[in-house]
Amino acid sequence: MDHADADLPGGFKFGINPGLVKHEGTQSVLWGEEVRERFNAPELNLARYIKDGIVSRR
């Protein structure tokens, strides 16, 4: 076993672990800008709507 590649007990690993990543949706930048213009809301948090792309006035 090469000790240079071994994990240290209690150590940290950086990077993405594919088992922990769940794709929640994708929208284009143009979609986001169109939504902000339509609702006249430059401060709108687009992350809430990316999954299904449906934006409503709440």
C-alpha positions as CSV (number, residue, x, y, z in Angstrom):
1,M,0.0,0.0,0.0
2,D,1.3,3.4,-0.9
3,H,1.0,5.6,2.1
4,A,1.0,8.8,0.0
5,D,-2.5,8.0,-1.3
6,A,-4.0,6.7,2.0
7,D,-6.6,8.8,3.9
8,L,-5.5,10.1,7.3
9,P,-7.9,9.2,10.1
10,G,-9.8,12.4,11.0
11,G,-8.5,14.2,7.9
12,F,-10.4,16.1,5.2
13,K,-10.9,15.3,1.6
14,F,-11.6,18.1,-0.9
15,G,-13.6,17.7,-4.0
16,I,-17.0,16.3,-5.1
17,N,-18.2,13.0,-3.9
18,P,-20.5,11.7,-6.6
19,G,-22.6,9.8,-4.1
20,L,-23.5,13.0,-2.3
21,V,-24.4,15.1,-5.4
22,K,-28.0,15.2,-6.5
23,H,-28.9,17.1,-9.7
24,E,-31.8,19.4,-8.9
25,G,-32.3,21.0,-12.3
26,T,-30.7,23.3,-14.9
27,Q,-32.0,26.5,-16.4
28,S,-30.2,28.9,-18.8
29,V,-28.9,32.3,-17.9
30,L,-31.4,33.7,-20.5
31,W,-34.2,32.0,-18.6
32,G,-33.1,33.7,-15.4
33,E,-32.8,37.2,-16.9
34,E,-36.2,36.8,-18.6
35,V,-37.8,35.8,-15.2
36,R,-36.2,38.8,-13.5
37,E,-37.5,41.2,-16.2
38,R,-41.0,39.7,-16.3
39,F,-41.5,40.1,-12.5
40,N,-39.4,43.3,-12.4
41,A,-37.5,41.8,-9.5
42,P,-33.7,42.0,-9.9
43,E,-33.3,40.7,-6.3
44,L,-35.3,37.5,-7.0
45,N,-33.6,34.3,-5.7
46,L,-33.6,32.2,-8.8
47,A,-32.3,29.1,-6.9
48,R,-35.8,28.6,-5.6
49,Y,-37.2,28.0,-9.1
50,I,-34.5,26.2,-11.0
51,K,-35.7,22.7,-10.2
52,D,-39.0,22.9,-12.2
53,G,-38.7,26.4,-13.8
54,I,-42.1,27.5,-12.6
55,V,-42.2,31.0,-11.0
56,S,-45.3,32.4,-9.5
57,R,-46.1,35.6,-7.6
58,R,-46.3,34.8,-4.0
